[in-house]
Amino acid sequence: MPSIEVRTFRDLGAVVKAVRSARAIRQEDLAESLGFSRDYLRGIEDGKPNLYVARLFRTLNRLGIRVSVTFELPQAGDTTNGDRIDGD
């Protein structure tokens, strides 16, 4: 299970995009299941500054808090990933 240190919102966006892509989930589908627009999700994945996330990372960095993200990617040849995108 990969684990990386996330230092900025750009790092976090890259992880979201990589995991979504690896799980073959379309931006439209993920955004819809989360209740926001595809453009908003694209902004997250592109690391577009978001006031709340930028402030969060500024606070974490100032306090010396490290954030690590652990995620699972589908195995090669796995056609049944069982992932749900509805939050359940």
GROMACS elastic network, one bead per residue, 0.5 to 0.9 nm:
[ bonds ]
;  ai    aj funct       b0    kb
    1    70     6  0.67140   500
    1    71     6  0.60763   500
    1    72     6  0.54105   500
    1    73     6  0.75650   500
    2    69     6  0.82465   500
    2    70     6  0.57461   500
    2    71     6  0.58712   500
    2    72     6  0.67564   500
    2    73     6  0.81829   500
    3    68     6  0.65169   500
    3    69     6  0.54628   500
    3    71     6  0.66024   500
    4    15     6  0.88107   500
    4    67     6  0.85159   500
    4    68     6  0.54787   500
    4    69     6  0.55302   500
    4    70     6  0.67077   500
    5    11     6  0.83315   500
    5    66     6  0.70921   500
    5    67     6  0.58109   500
    5    69     6  0.63778   500
    5    70     6  0.89888   500
    6     9     6  0.76478   500
    6    10     6  0.84971   500
    6    11     6  0.54511   500
    6    12     6  0.59674   500
    6    15     6  0.88294   500
    6    66     6  0.73967   500
    6    67     6  0.54722   500
    6    68     6  0.57026   500
    6    69     6  0.68034   500
    7    10     6  0.82316   500
    7    11     6  0.64592   500
    7    12     6  0.79689   500
    7    57     6  0.74053   500
    7    60     6  0.88220   500
    7    61     6  0.76557   500
    7    66     6  0.72230   500
    7    67     6  0.69802   500
    7    68     6  0.86655   500
    8    11     6  0.52733   500
    8    12     6  0.66315   500
    8    13     6  0.88092   500
    8    47     6  0.84944   500
    8    53     6  0.89471   500
    8    54     6  0.79805   500
    8    57     6  0.62125   500
    8    58     6  0.85604   500
    8    61     6  0.88530   500
    9    12     6  0.50001   500
    9    13     6  0.61196   500
    9    14     6  0.86424   500
    9    44     6  0.79833   500
    9    47     6  0.57568   500
    9    48     6  0.79631   500
    9    49     6  0.73548   500
    9    50     6  0.84016   500
    9    53     6  0.65880   500
    9    54     6  0.67206   500
    9    57     6  0.69622   500
   10    13     6  0.50506   500
   10    14     6  0.62561   500
   10    15     6  0.87663   500
   10    44     6  0.79058   500
   10    45     6  0.75397   500
   10    46     6  0.67900   500
   10    48     6  0.72096   500
   10    49     6  0.81428   500
   11    14     6  0.52109   500
   11    15     6  0.64747   500
   11    16     6  0.88627   500
   11    45     6  0.89744   500
   11    47     6  0.72781   500
   12    15     6  0.51624   500
   12    16     6  0.63240   500
   12    17     6  0.87269   500
   12    44     6  0.81864   500
   12    45     6  0.77418   500
   12    47     6  0.75211   500
   12    69     6  0.82355   500
   13    16     6  0.50804   500
   13    17     6  0.61971   500
   13    18     6  0.85869   500
   13    42     6  0.88595   500
   13    43     6  0.82462   500
   13    44     6  0.52175   500
   13    46     6  0.60045   500
   13    47     6  0.51516   500
   13    48     6  0.84230   500
   14    17     6  0.51603   500
   14    18     6  0.60722   500
   14    19     6  0.85918   500
   14    44     6  0.84783   500
   14    45     6  0.56608   500
   14    46     6  0.69836   500
   14    47     6  0.72618   500
   15    18     6  0.50961   500
   15    19     6  0.60560   500
   15    20     6  0.83655   500
   15    45     6  0.78572   500
   15    69     6  0.82506   500
   15    71     6  0.87240   500
   16    19     6  0.54185   500
   16    20     6  0.60059   500
   16    21     6  0.84602   500
   16    44     6  0.80483   500
   16    45     6  0.61714   500
   17    20     6  0.51706   500
   17    21     6  0.59722   500
   17    22     6  0.84443   500
   17    27     6  0.88029   500
   17    42     6  0.86112   500
   17    44     6  0.85720   500
   17    45     6  0.53379   500
   17    46     6  0.82540   500
   18    21     6  0.51976   500
   18    22     6  0.60003   500
   18    23     6  0.85598   500
   18    45     6  0.88189   500
   19    22     6  0.50512   500
   19    23     6  0.61302   500
   19    24     6  0.85656   500
   19    25     6  0.87856   500
   19    71     6  0.75372   500
   19    72     6  0.77324   500
   19    73     6  0.65409   500
   20    23     6  0.52442   500
   20    24     6  0.62717   500
   20    25     6  0.53552   500
   20    26     6  0.73586   500
   20    27     6  0.78202   500
   20    30     6  0.81961   500
   21    25     6  0.60190   500
   21    26     6  0.73779   500
   21    27     6  0.86634   500
   22    25     6  0.77776   500
   22    73     6  0.63052   500
   22    74     6  0.68674   500
   23    26     6  0.89606   500
   23    73     6  0.68285   500
   23    74     6  0.64357   500
   23    81     6  0.74137   500
   23    83     6  0.78061   500
   25    28     6  0.84066   500
   25    29     6  0.67248   500
   25    30     6  0.66685   500
   25    85     6  0.83837   500
   26    29     6  0.52602   500
   26    30     6  0.63374   500
   26    31     6  0.85657   500
   27    30     6  0.52662   500
   27    31     6  0.59449   500
   27    32     6  0.83781   500
   27    38     6  0.60556   500
   27    39     6  0.89500   500
   27    41     6  0.70203   500
   27    42     6  0.74774   500
   28    31     6  0.52722   500
   28    32     6  0.60201   500
   28    33     6  0.85640   500
   28    37     6  0.76883   500
   28    38     6  0.53850   500
   28    41     6  0.85840   500
   29    32     6  0.51959   500
   29    33     6  0.61520   500
   29    34     6  0.86570   500
   29    38     6  0.84509   500
   29    85     6  0.80834   500
   30    33     6  0.51585   500
   30    34     6  0.62671   500
   30    35     6  0.86789   500
   30    36     6  0.88971   500
   30    38     6  0.81594   500
   30    41     6  0.82248   500
   30    85     6  0.62884   500
   30    86     6  0.81575   500
   31    34     6  0.51244   500
   31    35     6  0.61305   500
   31    36     6  0.52978   500
   31    37     6  0.56390   500
   31    38     6  0.53532   500
   31    39     6  0.86189   500
   31    40     6  0.79270   500
   31    41     6  0.60934   500
   32    35     6  0.50544   500
   32    36     6  0.59538   500
   32    37     6  0.67362   500
   32    38     6  0.75349   500
   33    36     6  0.79154   500
   33    85     6  0.63163   500
   33    86     6  0.53620   500
   33    87     6  0.79439   500
   34    37     6  0.87036   500
   34    85     6  0.80413   500
   34    86     6  0.70852   500
   34    87     6  0.78917   500
   36    39     6  0.84308   500
   36    40     6  0.66811   500
   36    41     6  0.74845   500
   37    40     6  0.52411   500
   37    41     6  0.65515   500
   37    42     6  0.86810   500
   38    41     6  0.50657   500
   38    42     6  0.60345   500
   38    43     6  0.85517   500
   39    43     6  0.61646   500
   39    44     6  0.87234   500
   40    43     6  0.50501   500
   40    44     6  0.64382   500
   40    45     6  0.88092   500
   41    44     6  0.50307   500
   41    45     6  0.62391   500
   41    46     6  0.85381   500
   42    45     6  0.50736   500
   42    46     6  0.59993   500
   42    47     6  0.85186   500
   42    48     6  0.84471   500
   43    46     6  0.50766   500
   43    47     6  0.61326   500
   43    49     6  0.79293   500
   43    50     6  0.84617   500
   44    47     6  0.51875   500
   44    48     6  0.58916   500
   44    49     6  0.79984   500
   44    50     6  0.79805   500
   45    48     6  0.75791   500
   46    49     6  0.89956   500
   47    50     6  0.83990   500
   49    52     6  0.87388   500
   49    53     6  0.74017   500
   49    54     6  0.62374   500
   50    53     6  0.53750   500
   50    54     6  0.57551   500
   50    55     6  0.84024   500
   51    54     6  0.52236   500
   51    55     6  0.61645   500
   51    56     6  0.85933   500
   52    55     6  0.52420   500
   52    56     6  0.61523   500
   52    57     6  0.87685   500
   53    57     6  0.62096   500
   53    58     6  0.85048   500
   54    57     6  0.53086   500
   54    58     6  0.61285   500
   54    59     6  0.86226   500
   55    59     6  0.61209   500
   55    60     6  0.85818   500
   56    59     6  0.51722   500
   56    60     6  0.61968   500
   56    61     6  0.86183   500
   57    61     6  0.59484   500
   57    62     6  0.83774   500
   58    61     6  0.52214   500
   58    62     6  0.60707   500
   58    63     6  0.86377   500
   59    62     6  0.51480   500
   59    63     6  0.62372   500
   59    64     6  0.85534   500
   59    65     6  0.84610   500
   60    63     6  0.52514   500
   60    64     6  0.60699   500
   60    66     6  0.71777   500
   60    67     6  0.83166   500
   61    65     6  0.59722   500
   61    66     6  0.75350   500
   62    65     6  0.77353   500
   72    75     6  0.89894   500
   74    77     6  0.82457   500
   74    78     6  0.62055   500
   74    79     6  0.84652   500
   74    80     6  0.87830   500
   74    81     6  0.63824   500
   75    78     6  0.53131   500
   75    79     6  0.87925   500
   75    81     6  0.86665   500
   76    79     6  0.86245   500
   78    81     6  0.64865   500
   79    82     6  0.89991   500
   80    83     6  0.85135   500
   81    84     6  0.89414   500
   84    87     6  0.68496   500
   84    88     6  0.69034   500
   85    88     6  0.75747   500
